[in-house]
Amino acid sequence: MYLFGCVFLGRVKVGDDVEIVGFGERTKTAITGVEMFKKNLGEGQAGDNIGALIRGVKRTDVKRGQLLAKPGYCKTFTKVCCCLFVVLFI
């Protein structure tokens, strides 16, 4: 299955172990291919829009908005505490 998106930090290479993170789920998998504009690449760098071929994951296991990250790199949170200041200009 291919996952499409932009590489934000670092590099992604063929053979890297990765986790699909988000919505309270973590799925470990490996990258078996990297493509950009229908051309196979050895790696994708920050700023590249790539398609990552991943192993052992079904289409129903992945949702829009999840991240593909190095294992243990990202933490997900379900609760957030914040302060909000509203300023009205009339």
Gaussian input, Z-matrix of N, CA and C with variables (Angstrom, degrees):
# hf/3-21g

backbone

0 1
 N
 C     1     B1
 C     2     B2     1     A1
 N     3     B3     2     A2     1     D1
 C     4     B4     3     A3     2     D2
 C     5     B5     4     A4     3     D3
 N     6     B6     5     A5     4     D4
 C     7     B7     6     A6     5     D5
 C     8     B8     7     A7     6     D6
 N     9     B9     8     A8     7     D7
 C    10    B10     9     A9     8     D8
 C    11    B11    10    A10     9     D9
 N    12    B12    11    A11    10    D10
 C    13    B13    12    A12    11    D11
 C    14    B14    13    A13    12    D12
 N    15    B15    14    A14    13    D13
 C    16    B16    15    A15    14    D14
 C    17    B17    16    A16    15    D15
 N    18    B18    17    A17    16    D16
 C    19    B19    18    A18    17    D17
 C    20    B20    19    A19    18    D18
 N    21    B21    20    A20    19    D19
 C    22    B22    21    A21    20    D20
 C    23    B23    22    A22    21    D21
 N    24    B24    23    A23    22    D22
 C    25    B25    24    A24    23    D23
 C    26    B26    25    A25    24    D24
 N    27    B27    26    A26    25    D25
 C    28    B28    27    A27    26    D26
 C    29    B29    28    A28    27    D27
 N    30    B30    29    A29    28    D28
 C    31    B31    30    A30    29    D29
 C    32    B32    31    A31    30    D30
 N    33    B33    32    A32    31    D31
 C    34    B34    33    A33    32    D32
 C    35    B35    34    A34    33    D33
 N    36    B36    35    A35    34    D34
 C    37    B37    36    A36    35    D35
 C    38    B38    37    A37    36    D36
 N    39    B39    38    A38    37    D37
 C    40    B40    39    A39    38    D38
 C    41    B41    40    A40    39    D39
 N    42    B42    41    A41    40    D40
 C    43    B43    42    A42    41    D41
 C    44    B44    43    A43    42    D42
 N    45    B45    44    A44    43    D43
 C    46    B46    45    A45    44    D44
 C    47    B47    46    A46    45    D45
 N    48    B48    47    A47    46    D46
 C    49    B49    48    A48    47    D47
 C    50    B50    49    A49    48    D48
 N    51    B51    50    A50    49    D49
 C    52    B52    51    A51    50    D50
 C    53    B53    52    A52    51    D51
 N    54    B54    53    A53    52    D52
 C    55    B55    54    A54    53    D53
 C    56    B56    55    A55    54    D54
 N    57    B57    56    A56    55    D55
 C    58    B58    57    A57    56    D56
 C    59    B59    58    A58    57    D57
 N    60    B60    59    A59    58    D58
 C    61    B61    60    A60    59    D59
 C    62    B62    61    A61    60    D60
 N    63    B63    62    A62    61    D61
 C    64    B64    63    A63    62    D62
 C    65    B65    64    A64    63    D63
 N    66    B66    65    A65    64    D64
 C    67    B67    66    A66    65    D65
 C    68    B68    67    A67    66    D66
 N    69    B69    68    A68    67    D67
 C    70    B70    69    A69    68    D68
 C    71    B71    70    A70    69    D69
 N    72    B72    71    A71    70    D70
 C    73    B73    72    A72    71    D71
 C    74    B74    73    A73    72    D72
 N    75    B75    74    A74    73    D73
 C    76    B76    75    A75    74    D74
 C    77    B77    76    A76    75    D75
 N    78    B78    77    A77    76    D76
 C    79    B79    78    A78    77    D77
 C    80    B80    79    A79    78    D78
 N    81    B81    80    A80    79    D79
 C    82    B82    81    A81    80    D80
 C    83    B83    82    A82    81    D81
 N    84    B84    83    A83    82    D82
 C    85    B85    84    A84    83    D83
 C    86    B86    85    A85    84    D84
 N    87    B87    86    A86    85    D85
 C    88    B88    87    A87    86    D86
 C    89    B89    88    A88    87    D87
 N    90    B90    89    A89    88    D88
 C    91    B91    90    A90    89    D89
 C    92    B92    91    A91    90    D90
 N    93    B93    92    A92    91    D91
 C    94    B94    93    A93    92    D92
 C    95    B95    94    A94    93    D93
 N    96    B96    95    A95    94    D94
 C    97    B97    96    A96    95    D95
 C    98    B98    97    A97    96    D96
 N    99    B99    98    A98    97    D97
 C   100   B100    99    A99    98    D98
 C   101   B101   100   A100    99    D99
 N   102   B102   101   A101   100   D100
 C   103   B103   102   A102   101   D101
 C   104   B104   103   A103   102   D102
 N   105   B105   104   A104   103   D103
 C   106   B106   105   A105   104   D104
 C   107   B107   106   A106   105   D105
 N   108   B108   107   A107   106   D106
 C   109   B109   108   A108   107   D107
 C   110   B110   109   A109   108   D108
 N   111   B111   110   A110   109   D109
 C   112   B112   111   A111   110   D110
 C   113   B113   112   A112   111   D111
 N   114   B114   113   A113   112   D112
 C   115   B115   114   A114   113   D113
 C   116   B116   115   A115   114   D114
 N   117   B117   116   A116   115   D115
 C   118   B118   117   A117   116   D116
 C   119   B119   118   A118   117   D117
 N   120   B120   119   A119   118   D118
 C   121   B121   120   A120   119   D119
 C   122   B122   121   A121   120   D120
 N   123   B123   122   A122   121   D121
 C   124   B124   123   A123   122   D122
 C   125   B125   124   A124   123   D123
 N   126   B126   125   A125   124   D124
 C   127   B127   126   A126   125   D125
 C   128   B128   127   A127   126   D126
 N   129   B129   128   A128   127   D127
 C   130   B130   129   A129   128   D128
 C   131   B131   130   A130   129   D129
 N   132   B132   131   A131   130   D130
 C   133   B133   132   A132   131   D131
 C   134   B134   133   A133   132   D132
 N   135   B135   134   A134   133   D133
 C   136   B136   135   A135   134   D134
 C   137   B137   136   A136   135   D135
 N   138   B138   137   A137   136   D136
 C   139   B139   138   A138   137   D137
 C   140   B140   139   A139   138   D138
 N   141   B141   140   A140   139   D139
 C   142   B142   141   A141   140   D140
 C   143   B143   142   A142   141   D141
 N   144   B144   143   A143   142   D142
 C   145   B145   144   A144   143   D143
 C   146   B146   145   A145   144   D144
 N   147   B147   146   A146   145   D145
 C   148   B148   147   A147   146   D146
 C   149   B149   148   A148   147   D147
 N   150   B150   149   A149   148   D148
 C   151   B151   150   A150   149   D149
 C   152   B152   151   A151   150   D150
 N   153   B153   152   A152   151   D151
 C   154   B154   153   A153   152   D152
 C   155   B155   154   A154   153   D153
 N   156   B156   155   A155   154   D154
 C   157   B157   156   A156   155   D155
 C   158   B158   157   A157   156   D156
 N   159   B159   158   A158   157   D157
 C   160   B160   159   A159   158   D158
 C   161   B161   160   A160   159   D159
 N   162   B162   161   A161   160   D160
 C   163   B163   162   A162   161   D161
 C   164   B164   163   A163   162   D162
 N   165   B165   164   A164   163   D163
 C   166   B166   165   A165   164   D164
 C   167   B167   166   A166   165   D165
 N   168   B168   167   A167   166   D166
 C   169   B169   168   A168   167   D167
 C   170   B170   169   A169   168   D168
 N   171   B171   170   A170   169   D169
 C   172   B172   171   A171   170   D170
 C   173   B173   172   A172   171   D171
 N   174   B174   173   A173   172   D172
 C   175   B175   174   A174   173   D173
 C   176   B176   175   A175   174   D174
 N   177   B177   176   A176   175   D175
 C   178   B178   177   A177   176   D176
 C   179   B179   178   A178   177   D177
 N   180   B180   179   A179   178   D178
 C   181   B181   180   A180   179   D179
 C   182   B182   181   A181   180   D180
 N   183   B183   182   A182   181   D181
 C   184   B184   183   A183   182   D182
 C   185   B185   184   A184   183   D183
 N   186   B186   185   A185   184   D184
 C   187   B187   186   A186   185   D185
 C   188   B188   187   A187   186   D186
 N   189   B189   188   A188   187   D187
 C   190   B190   189   A189   188   D188
 C   191   B191   190   A190   189   D189
 N   192   B192   191   A191   190   D190
 C   193   B193   192   A192   191   D191
 C   194   B194   193   A193   192   D192
 N   195   B195   194   A194   193   D193
 C   196   B196   195   A195   194   D194
 C   197   B197   196   A196   195   D195
 N   198   B198   197   A197   196   D196
 C   199   B199   198   A198   197   D197
 C   200   B200   199   A199   198   D198
 N   201   B201   200   A200   199   D199
 C   202   B202   201   A201   200   D200
 C   203   B203   202   A202   201   D201
 N   204   B204   203   A203   202   D202
 C   205   B205   204   A204   203   D203
 C   206   B206   205   A205   204   D204
 N   207   B207   206   A206   205   D205
 C   208   B208   207   A207   206   D206
 C   209   B209   208   A208   207   D207
 N   210   B210   209   A209   208   D208
 C   211   B211   210   A210   209   D209
 C   212   B212   211   A211   210   D210
 N   213   B213   212   A212   211   D211
 C   214   B214   213   A213   212   D212
 C   215   B215   214   A214   213   D213
 N   216   B216   215   A215   214   D214
 C   217   B217   216   A216   215   D215
 C   218   B218   217   A217   216   D216
 N   219   B219   218   A218   217   D217
 C   220   B220   219   A219   218   D218
 C   221   B221   220   A220   219   D219
 N   222   B222   221   A221   220   D220
 C   223   B223   222   A222   221   D221
 C   224   B224   223   A223   222   D222
 N   225   B225   224   A224   223   D223
 C   226   B226   225   A225   224   D224
 C   227   B227   226   A226   225   D225
 N   228   B228   227   A227   226   D226
 C   229   B229   228   A228   227   D227
 C   230   B230   229   A229   228   D228
 N   231   B231   230   A230   229   D229
 C   232   B232   231   A231   230   D230
 C   233   B233   232   A232   231   D231
 N   234   B234   233   A233   232   D232
 C   235   B235   234   A234   233   D233
 C   236   B236   235   A235   234   D234
 N   237   B237   236   A236   235   D235
 C   238   B238   237   A237   236   D236
 C   239   B239   238   A238   237   D237
 N   240   B240   239   A239   238   D238
 C   241   B241   240   A240   239   D239
 C   242   B242   241   A241   240   D240
 N   243   B243   242   A242   241   D241
 C   244   B244   243   A243   242   D242
 C   245   B245   244   A244   243   D243
 N   246   B246   245   A245   244   D244
 C   247   B247   246   A246   245   D245
 C   248   B248   247   A247   246   D246
 N   249   B249   248   A248   247   D247
 C   250   B250   249   A249   248   D248
 C   251   B251   250   A250   249   D249
 N   252   B252   251   A251   250   D250
 C   253   B253   252   A252   251   D251
 C   254   B254   253   A253   252   D252
 N   255   B255   254   A254   253   D253
 C   256   B256   255   A255   254   D254
 C   257   B257   256   A256   255   D255
 N   258   B258   257   A257   256   D256
 C   259   B259   258   A258   257   D257
 C   260   B260   259   A259   258   D258
 N   261   B261   260   A260   259   D259
 C   262   B262   261   A261   260   D260
 C   263   B263   262   A262   261   D261
 N   264   B264   263   A263   262   D262
 C   265   B265   264   A264   263   D263
 C   266   B266   265   A265   264   D264
 N   267   B267   266   A266   265   D265
 C   268   B268   267   A267   266   D266
 C   269   B269   268   A268   267   D267

   B1=1.4374
   B2=1.5209
   B3=1.3279
   B4=1.4562
   B5=1.5201
   B6=1.3191
   B7=1.4554
   B8=1.5206
   B9=1.3296
   B10=1.4549
   B11=1.5143
   B12=1.3271
   B13=1.4530
   B14=1.5071
   B15=1.3117
   B16=1.4585
   B17=1.5279
   B18=1.3147
   B19=1.4612
   B20=1.5298
   B21=1.3446
   B22=1.4615
   B23=1.5218
   B24=1.3178
   B25=1.4607
   B26=1.5168
   B27=1.3144
   B28=1.4575
   B29=1.5139
   B30=1.3184
   B31=1.4649
   B32=1.5260
   B33=1.3120
   B34=1.4587
   B35=1.5263
   B36=1.3385
   B37=1.4597
   B38=1.5238
   B39=1.3013
   B40=1.4613
   B41=1.5282
   B42=1.3204
   B43=1.4590
   B44=1.5194
   B45=1.3378
   B46=1.4604
   B47=1.5234
   B48=1.3279
   B49=1.4641
   B50=1.5224
   B51=1.3279
   B52=1.4613
   B53=1.5193
   B54=1.3286
   B55=1.4625
   B56=1.5171
   B57=1.3178
   B58=1.4587
   B59=1.5236
   B60=1.3397
   B61=1.4654
   B62=1.5182
   B63=1.3200
   B64=1.4531
   B65=1.5099
   B66=1.3485
   B67=1.4604
   B68=1.5250
   B69=1.3455
   B70=1.4558
   B71=1.5147
   B72=1.3087
   B73=1.4662
   B74=1.5214
   B75=1.3274
   B76=1.4595
   B77=1.5235
   B78=1.3243
   B79=1.4566
   B80=1.5188
   B81=1.3297
   B82=1.4652
   B83=1.5162
   B84=1.3391
   B85=1.4511
   B86=1.5227
   B87=1.3211
   B88=1.4654
   B89=1.5269
   B90=1.3059
   B91=1.4622
   B92=1.5177
   B93=1.3319
   B94=1.4611
   B95=1.5212
   B96=1.3375
   B97=1.4564
   B98=1.5136
   B99=1.3357
   B100=1.4583
   B101=1.5165
   B102=1.3320
   B103=1.4691
   B104=1.5147
   B105=1.3365
   B106=1.4514
   B107=1.5202
   B108=1.3314
   B109=1.4585
   B110=1.5290
   B111=1.3510
   B112=1.4652
   B113=1.5296
   B114=1.3328
   B115=1.4570
   B116=1.5232
   B117=1.3232
   B118=1.4685
   B119=1.5173
   B120=1.3217
   B121=1.4572
   B122=1.5210
   B123=1.2992
   B124=1.4572
   B125=1.5124
   B126=1.3525
   B127=1.4559
   B128=1.5150
   B129=1.3257
   B130=1.4544
   B131=1.5109
   B132=1.3357
   B133=1.4610
   B134=1.5138
   B135=1.3286
   B136=1.4550
   B137=1.5276
   B138=1.3332
   B139=1.4495
   B140=1.5216
   B141=1.3197
   B142=1.4695
   B143=1.5241
   B144=1.3167
   B145=1.4646
   B146=1.5173
   B147=1.3127
   B148=1.4653
   B149=1.5178
   B150=1.3212
   B151=1.4521
   B152=1.5191
   B153=1.3209
   B154=1.4671
   B155=1.5212
   B156=1.3245
   B157=1.4605
   B158=1.5201
   B159=1.3416
   B160=1.4568
   B161=1.5180
   B162=1.3262
   B163=1.4582
   B164=1.5201
   B165=1.3246
   B166=1.4564
   B167=1.5122
   B168=1.3122
   B169=1.4617
   B170=1.5284
   B171=1.3385
   B172=1.4613
   B173=1.5223
   B174=1.3020
   B175=1.4605
   B176=1.5308
   B177=1.3060
   B178=1.4650
   B179=1.5319
   B180=1.3439
   B181=1.4625
   B182=1.5235
   B183=1.3323
   B184=1.4597
   B185=1.5229
   B186=1.3480
   B187=1.4612
   B188=1.5218
   B189=1.3029
   B190=1.4562
   B191=1.5297
   B192=1.3235
   B193=1.4506
   B194=1.5123
   B195=1.3160
   B196=1.4561
   B197=1.5285
   B198=1.3261
   B199=1.4550
   B200=1.5113
   B201=1.3042
   B202=1.4531
   B203=1.5247
   B204=1.3415
   B205=1.4631
   B206=1.5231
   B207=1.3280
   B208=1.4524
   B209=1.5311
   B210=1.3420
   B211=1.4661
   B212=1.5280
   B213=1.3408
   B214=1.4525
   B215=1.5207
   B216=1.3293
   B217=1.4656
   B218=1.5265
   B219=1.3181
   B220=1.4674
   B221=1.5205
   B222=1.3255
   B223=1.4586
   B224=1.5184
   B225=1.3086
   B226=1.4598
   B227=1.5223
   B228=1.3128
   B229=1.4514
   B230=1.5190
   B231=1.3279
   B232=1.4575
   B233=1.5188
   B234=1.3351
   B235=1.4630
   B236=1.5240
   B237=1.3411
   B238=1.4529
   B239=1.5169
   B240=1.3251
   B241=1.4546
   B242=1.5284
   B243=1.3319
   B244=1.4599
   B245=1.5252
   B246=1.3185
   B247=1.4609
   B248=1.5237
   B249=1.3024
   B250=1.4533
   B251=1.5223
   B252=1.3212
   B253=1.4576
   B254=1.5178
   B255=1.3102
   B256=1.4644
   B257=1.5166
   B258=1.3095
   B259=1.4589
   B260=1.5169
   B261=1.3118
   B262=1.4682
   B263=1.5250
   B264=1.3013
   B265=1.4551
   B266=1.5164
   B267=1.3289
   B268=1.4672
   B269=1.5157
   A1=108.89
   A2=116.80
   A3=121.96
   A4=110.48
   A5=116.58
   A6=123.54
   A7=107.09
   A8=116.65
   A9=121.11
   A10=110.38
   A11=116.19
   A12=120.42
   A13=111.62
   A14=114.72
   A15=122.48
   A16=110.19
   A17=116.33
   A18=121.51
   A19=107.01
   A20=117.46
   A21=120.81
   A22=112.26
   A23=117.81
   A24=121.64
   A25=110.28
   A26=116.89
   A27=121.79
   A28=114.19
   A29=114.20
   A30=121.73
   A31=109.52
   A32=114.61
   A33=120.98
   A34=107.04
   A35=116.23
   A36=121.64
   A37=110.12
   A38=115.36
   A39=120.99
   A40=107.99
   A41=116.39
   A42=122.34
   A43=114.06
   A44=118.47
   A45=121.22
   A46=111.27
   A47=116.11
   A48=121.39
   A49=107.87
   A50=117.20
   A51=122.37
   A52=110.00
   A53=115.29
   A54=122.46
   A55=108.52
   A56=115.89
   A57=121.59
   A58=105.29
   A59=116.03
   A60=122.64
   A61=109.69
   A62=116.10
   A63=120.43
   A64=112.39
   A65=115.37
   A66=123.33
   A67=111.80
   A68=116.56
   A69=121.69
   A70=114.43
   A71=117.80
   A72=121.41
   A73=110.20
   A74=116.24
   A75=122.99
   A76=107.55
   A77=116.30
   A78=121.66
   A79=108.33
   A80=117.11
   A81=120.61
   A82=109.55
   A83=115.44
   A84=121.71
   A85=108.82
   A86=117.03
   A87=121.93
   A88=109.34
   A89=115.74
   A90=121.44
   A91=108.54
   A92=116.10
   A93=120.18
   A94=112.42
   A95=117.65
   A96=120.24
   A97=111.54
   A98=115.95
   A99=122.50
   A100=107.69
   A101=116.82
   A102=121.60
   A103=110.50
   A104=114.54
   A105=121.26
   A106=107.30
   A107=116.56
   A108=123.53
   A109=111.54
   A110=115.66
   A111=124.84
   A112=113.40
   A113=117.66
   A114=122.39
   A115=108.52
   A116=116.24
   A117=120.87
   A118=110.08
   A119=115.57
   A120=122.23
   A121=109.27
   A122=116.42
   A123=120.63
   A124=111.63
   A125=116.01
   A126=120.92
   A127=110.17
   A128=115.10
   A129=121.80
   A130=109.03
   A131=117.21
   A132=122.06
   A133=110.03
   A134=115.80
   A135=121.46
   A136=110.15
   A137=115.58
   A138=121.62
   A139=114.19
   A140=118.49
   A141=122.50
   A142=110.73
   A143=116.56
   A144=122.05
   A145=106.74
   A146=116.30
   A147=120.04
   A148=111.06
   A149=114.20
   A150=123.09
   A151=106.53
   A152=117.53
   A153=122.06
   A154=108.79
   A155=116.59
   A156=122.10
   A157=107.59
   A158=116.03
   A159=119.75
   A160=110.47
   A161=114.95
   A162=121.80
   A163=110.84
   A164=115.99
   A165=121.76
   A166=116.57
   A167=119.06
   A168=121.84
   A169=108.50
   A170=115.52
   A171=120.53
   A172=110.61
   A173=115.44
   A174=120.95
   A175=111.76
   A176=116.91
   A177=121.05
   A178=112.53
   A179=117.63
   A180=121.86
   A181=113.28
   A182=117.27
   A183=121.85
   A184=109.66
   A185=115.37
   A186=121.24
   A187=109.68
   A188=115.60
   A189=120.32
   A190=109.49
   A191=116.83
   A192=121.62
   A193=114.13
   A194=118.47
   A195=120.57
   A196=110.00
   A197=115.75
   A198=122.45
   A199=111.02
   A200=115.40
   A201=122.41
   A202=105.44
   A203=117.97
   A204=121.35
   A205=110.97
   A206=114.35
   A207=121.40
   A208=108.60
   A209=119.38
   A210=120.46
   A211=112.73
   A212=116.20
   A213=122.38
   A214=114.87
   A215=119.34
   A216=121.98
   A217=112.47
   A218=117.62
   A219=121.76
   A220=110.90
   A221=114.69
   A222=121.56
   A223=107.36
   A224=116.43
   A225=120.10
   A226=109.06
   A227=115.43
   A228=121.75
   A229=109.55
   A230=115.98
   A231=120.20
   A232=112.00
   A233=117.13
   A234=121.35
   A235=109.31
   A236=115.59
   A237=121.51
   A238=108.43
   A239=117.60
   A240=122.99
   A241=107.72
   A242=117.06
   A243=119.36
   A244=110.56
   A245=115.53
   A246=123.58
   A247=107.42
   A248=117.17
   A249=121.31
   A250=109.36
   A251=116.35
   A252=122.15
   A253=108.06
   A254=116.81
   A255=121.87
   A256=108.01
   A257=116.74
   A258=122.22
   A259=107.44
   A260=115.19
   A261=120.26
   A262=109.19
   A263=116.31
   A264=122.09
   A265=108.33
   A266=115.79
   A267=119.66
   A268=109.31
   D1=139.41
   D2=178.45
   D3=-97.66
   D4=136.92
   D5=170.76
   D6=-112.52
   D7=130.66
   D8=-176.86
   D9=-110.57
   D10=141.85
   D11=176.87
   D12=169.33
   D13=-172.70
   D14=-176.30
   D15=-102.76
   D16=139.42
   D17=174.02
   D18=-82.99
   D19=118.99
   D20=-176.89
   D21=-91.00
   D22=-44.30
   D23=-177.73
   D24=-131.61
   D25=142.08
   D26=171.82
   D27=72.14
   D28=-147.36
   D29=-177.66
   D30=-136.12
   D31=153.82
   D32=173.74
   D33=-124.92
   D34=128.04
   D35=-175.76
   D36=-120.61
   D37=158.55
   D38=174.84
   D39=-65.38
   D40=130.98
   D41=-179.52
   D42=97.11
   D43=-7.21
   D44=178.66
   D45=-68.77
   D46=140.56
   D47=171.23
   D48=-83.60
   D49=133.72
   D50=-177.71
   D51=-137.97
   D52=165.31
   D53=174.08
   D54=-120.91
   D55=143.03
   D56=170.60
   D57=-96.49
   D58=115.36
   D59=-170.16
   D60=-118.00
   D61=138.02
   D62=172.94
   D63=145.09
   D64=151.88
   D65=177.87
   D66=58.22
   D67=34.88
   D68=177.02
   D69=77.27
   D70=10.77
   D71=-178.33
   D72=-118.23
   D73=148.73
   D74=173.38
   D75=-136.96
   D76=122.90
   D77=-179.91
   D78=-125.99
   D79=121.98
   D80=178.67
   D81=-88.31
   D82=139.03
   D83=179.64
   D84=-156.39
   D85=-177.23
   D86=178.80
   D87=-131.77
   D88=150.96
   D89=178.98
   D90=-90.22
   D91=125.75
   D92=-179.73
   D93=-107.92
   D94=-6.46
   D95=177.50
   D96=-168.41
   D97=150.18
   D98=177.24
   D99=-129.97
   D100=127.03
   D101=179.42
   D102=-127.37
   D103=149.21
   D104=173.40
   D105=-142.86
   D106=121.16
   D107=-178.00
   D108=52.47
   D109=48.18
   D110=176.54
   D111=62.73
   D112=24.89
   D113=175.34
   D114=-122.67
   D115=133.24
   D116=178.70
   D117=-73.51
   D118=135.38
   D119=178.66
   D120=-122.66
   D121=158.24
   D122=174.26
   D123=-81.06
   D124=-29.30
   D125=-179.28
   D126=-157.12
   D127=158.80
   D128=173.53
   D129=-117.10
   D130=138.88
   D131=-178.13
   D132=-107.51
   D133=168.86
   D134=179.39
   D135=-56.59
   D136=131.02
   D137=-179.10
   D138=98.83
   D139=-13.38
   D140=179.98
   D141=-81.26
   D142=139.56
   D143=168.97
   D144=-92.28
   D145=115.32
   D146=-173.07
   D147=-126.60
   D148=165.77
   D149=167.01
   D150=-116.26
   D151=122.42
   D152=-178.43
   D153=-105.87
   D154=120.12
   D155=175.86
   D156=-82.70
   D157=119.69
   D158=-177.31
   D159=-115.80
   D160=155.55
   D161=-173.11
   D162=-104.31
   D163=138.43
   D164=169.03
   D165=75.82
   D166=20.83
   D167=-179.69
   D168=-123.81
   D169=132.92
   D170=178.70
   D171=-88.20
   D172=161.46
   D173=-179.13
   D174=-62.09
   D175=-32.78
   D176=-178.78
   D177=-75.46
   D178=-13.81
   D179=-179.41
   D180=-82.17
   D181=-14.50
   D182=-174.73
   D183=-115.55
   D184=136.03
   D185=178.40
   D186=-121.70
   D187=156.68
   D188=176.83
   D189=-63.04
   D190=135.87
   D191=178.75
   D192=100.31
   D193=-6.76
   D194=177.47
   D195=-80.03
   D196=159.79
   D197=-178.44
   D198=-109.04
   D199=148.66
   D200=171.51
   D201=-107.69
   D202=113.15
   D203=-172.36
   D204=-139.14
   D205=163.88
   D206=174.52
   D207=-62.54
   D208=141.32
   D209=-178.33
   D210=-56.32
   D211=128.44
   D212=178.87
   D213=82.59
   D214=0.04
   D215=-176.08
   D216=-78.26
   D217=-42.07
   D218=-174.84
   D219=-106.38
   D220=143.79
   D221=170.94
   D222=-115.40
   D223=138.97
   D224=177.38
   D225=-107.71
   D226=147.84
   D227=-178.85
   D228=-126.41
   D229=146.53
   D230=177.93
   D231=-108.88
   D232=-14.50
   D233=178.77
   D234=-126.72
   D235=140.71
   D236=179.92
   D237=-135.04
   D238=136.81
   D239=175.96
   D240=-110.65
   D241=131.49
   D242=-178.18
   D243=-147.04
   D244=163.42
   D245=173.48
   D246=-112.52
   D247=136.97
   D248=-175.86
   D249=-124.92
   D250=126.10
   D251=175.78
   D252=-111.70
   D253=123.64
   D254=-179.62
   D255=-105.52
   D256=123.34
   D257=178.53
   D258=-119.09
   D259=123.67
   D260=179.86
   D261=-105.30
   D262=127.39
   D263=174.69
   D264=-103.92
   D265=115.66
   D266=-178.77
   D267=-117.05

